[in-house]
Amino acid sequence: MGQKCNPIGFRVGITDGWKSRWYAPKSAFGTFLVEDEKIRRFIDKELNKKPPFASVSKIEIERTRDEVKVILHTARPGMVIGAKGAEVDKLRERLEDLIERRVNVSIIEIKYPDLDANLVASNIGEQLKKRTSFRRVMKTKCEAAMGAGAKGVKIVCSGRLGGAEMARTEKQMLGSIPLQTLQANVDYAVVHAVTKVGTIGVKVWIYKGMFGEEEAARAEGAGAGDRFRRRSRR
């Protein structure tokens, strides 16, 4: 009892899909795996770590016999596409030079950024770098996720919070997070924020409801968000 595991890895292959979808013979498997890692690191470095920050949350890779299809899930698709598609063409050409294969780039917009654990954790990390109050940031993000239709959210920050000499862990939680239920759609992300006083780890769990119920939850949450904000002000 008490053993922890990654909620994403716990559900992959059962209720959640793989981020890389391809088949390869034993001789080519290692090469394709290294190429996938190169693509992910390159996109994260170019689009998430450098301005303009495109807020790419998830990268999916599919392969055919003669093409690599890269699917980017982003909250700011305009930053990735650029004027008349110029930026996405540059990205495709650089990816082709990187792995020396034909690449096709597709972009999917994230309509609800407050329900994406990776984007929420990254945003908290950026605000911690600016020396914003960690308690206020955590509380604000929890309320924003619940207002967007989440059924539960948990945020844990660990490290030298507020520039303190001794590292500690702070937790903020609203709603419920059923981690042992495989049918529960729980999004999870870990981000390391490198601040002037040291590295702060940010973990985010967001429970969106059971698989297949997300759309109904969002429609219901859109109306419930106002009620939740009114209660929190009291």
C-alpha positions in Angstrom: 0.0 0.0 0.0 1.0 3.6 -0.5 3.1 3.0 -3.6 2.8 5.8 -6.2 2.7 5.4 -10.0 2.3 7.8 -12.9 -1.4 8.2 -13.6 -0.7 8.5 -17.4 1.5 5.4 -17.5 -1.1 3.5 -15.4 -3.8 4.1 -18.0 -1.8 3.8 -21.2 -3.0 0.8 -23.3 -6.2 0.5 -21.2 -8.2 3.7 -21.3 -5.6 6.1 -22.7 -3.6 5.9 -26.0 0.1 5.9 -26.7 1.9 9.2 -27.8 4.0 7.3 -30.4 2.0 5.0 -32.7 4.1 3.0 -35.1 5.4 -0.5 -35.7 9.0 -1.3 -36.6 11.1 -4.5 -37.0 13.7 -5.2 -34.3 16.6 -3.8 -36.4 14.9 -0.4 -36.8 13.1 0.0 -33.4 16.1 1.6 -31.6 16.6 4.1 -34.5 13.0 5.2 -34.5 12.9 5.5 -30.7 15.9 7.8 -30.8 14.3 9.9 -33.6 11.1 10.3 -31.6 13.1 11.6 -28.6 15.0 14.0 -30.8 11.8 15.3 -32.3 10.2 15.8 -28.8 13.3 17.6 -27.4 13.7 19.8 -30.4 10.0 20.9 -30.5 10.0 21.5 -26.7 13.2 23.6 -27.0 12.1 25.7 -30.0 8.4 26.2 -29.1 8.2 26.1 -25.3 11.5 27.4 -24.1 12.0 30.2 -26.6 9.7 33.2 -27.4 7.1 33.3 -28.8 6.0 30.6 -26.3 3.6 28.4 -28.2 2.3 26.4 -25.1 2.8 22.9 -26.8 1.4 20.4 -24.3 1.5 17.1 -26.1 3.4 15.7 -29.1 2.1 12.6 -30.9 4.1 10.8 -33.5 2.8 8.4 -36.2 4.9 6.7 -38.9 4.1 5.3 -42.3 6.6 3.6 -44.6 7.9 6.8 -46.1 6.6 9.6 -43.7 6.7 10.8 -40.1 3.5 12.5 -39.0 4.0 14.9 -36.0 0.8 16.1 -34.2 1.2 19.1 -31.9 -1.5 19.9 -29.3 -1.1 23.6 -28.5 -3.1 26.3 -26.8 -1.7 29.0 -29.1 -1.8 27.5 -32.7 -1.3 30.9 -34.3 2.2 31.1 -32.8 3.1 27.7 -34.4 1.5 28.3 -37.8 2.8 31.9 -38.2 1.7 34.3 -41.0 0.4 32.3 -44.0 1.9 29.1 -42.5 5.5 30.3 -42.8 6.5 29.2 -39.3 5.1 25.7 -39.5 6.9 25.2 -42.9 10.2 26.3 -41.3 9.5 23.8 -38.4 8.8 21.0 -40.9 12.0 21.7 -42.8 14.1 21.8 -39.7 12.6 18.5 -38.5 13.3 16.9 -41.9 17.0 18.0 -41.5 17.1 16.6 -38.0 15.9 13.1 -38.8 16.5 13.0 -42.6 13.0 11.8 -43.3 9.9 13.3 -44.8 7.8 15.0 -42.1 4.2 16.1 -42.0 3.2 18.5 -39.1 -0.4 18.8 -37.9 -1.7 21.2 -35.3 -4.6 20.6 -32.9 -5.8 23.5 -30.7 -6.3 22.9 -27.0 -9.7 24.6 -26.3 -9.5 24.5 -22.5 -5.9 25.3 -21.3 -7.0 25.3 -17.7 -7.9 21.6 -18.0 -4.4 20.6 -19.4 -2.1 19.5 -16.5 1.1 20.2 -18.5 0.0 23.8 -19.4 -1.1 24.5 -15.8 2.2 23.2 -14.3 4.2 25.2 -16.9 2.3 28.4 -16.1 2.9 27.9 -12.4 6.6 27.3 -13.0 6.9 30.5 -15.0 5.1 32.5 -12.3 7.4 31.0 -9.6 10.4 32.2 -11.6 9.0 35.7 -11.4 8.9 35.4 -7.6 5.1 35.4 -7.4 3.5 34.1 -4.2 3.3 30.4 -4.6 0.2 30.0 -2.4 -1.7 32.6 -4.5 -0.6 31.0 -7.8 -1.6 27.5 -6.6 -5.0 28.6 -5.3 -5.7 30.6 -8.5 -4.9 27.7 -10.8 -7.0 25.3 -8.7 -10.0 27.6 -8.9 -9.5 28.2 -12.7 -9.5 24.5 -13.3 -12.6 23.9 -11.3 -14.3 26.8 -13.1 -13.4 25.3 -16.4 -15.3 22.1 -15.6 -12.8 19.9 -13.7 -14.1 17.6 -11.0 -11.0 17.7 -9.0 -7.5 19.2 -9.0 -4.4 18.8 -6.9 -1.2 20.9 -7.1 2.0 20.0 -5.2 5.1 22.3 -5.2 8.4 21.2 -3.6 11.6 23.0 -3.1 12.9 26.3 -1.7 9.5 28.0 -1.8 9.5 31.7 -1.3 13.3 31.6 -1.2 13.3 29.8 2.2 16.6 28.2 3.4 15.0 24.8 3.9 13.1 23.1 1.1 9.5 22.0 1.9 6.4 20.7 0.1 3.1 22.6 -0.2 -0.2 21.1 -1.5 -3.4 22.6 -2.7 -6.4 20.5 -3.5 -10.0 21.0 -4.6 -12.6 18.3 -5.5 -11.7 14.6 -5.7 -8.9 12.7 -7.5 -9.7 9.0 -7.9 -6.3 7.7 -8.8 -7.1 4.0 -8.5 -10.0 4.1 -10.9 -8.8 3.2 -14.4 -12.0 4.6 -16.0 -11.3 8.0 -14.4 -9.7 10.5 -16.8 -6.9 12.0 -14.7 -4.4 14.2 -16.4 -0.9 14.5 -14.8 2.2 16.5 -15.4 5.6 17.3 -13.7 7.5 20.5 -14.5 10.8 21.7 -13.0 11.0 25.5 -12.5 14.7 26.6 -12.3 14.6 29.7 -10.1 17.5 31.8 -8.7 17.4 30.0 -5.3 17.1 26.5 -6.8 14.9 24.1 -8.7 11.2 23.9 -7.7 9.2 20.9 -8.7 5.5 21.3 -9.7 3.1 18.4 -10.0 -0.5 18.8 -11.2 -3.3 16.2 -11.2 -6.6 17.2 -12.9 -9.6 14.9 -12.8 -12.0 15.5 -15.7 -14.6 12.9 -15.1 -14.9 9.3 -16.5 -13.7 8.7 -20.0 -16.4 9.7 -22.5 -18.0 12.1 -20.1 -15.7 15.1 -20.7 -17.9 17.0 -23.1 -20.9 16.8 -20.7 -18.7 17.8 -17.8 -17.4 20.9 -19.6 -20.9 22.0 -20.6 -22.1 21.5 -17.0 -18.9 23.2 -15.7 -19.3 26.2 -17.8 -22.5 27.1 -15.8 -21.1 25.8 -12.5 -17.9 27.8 -12.8 -19.7 31.1 -12.0 -21.4 29.4 -8.9 -18.0 28.1 -7.8 -16.3 31.5 -8.1 -19.2 33.1 -6.1 -18.8 30.6 -3.3 -15.0 31.0 -3.2 -15.3 34.8 -2.8 -17.4 34.3 0.3 
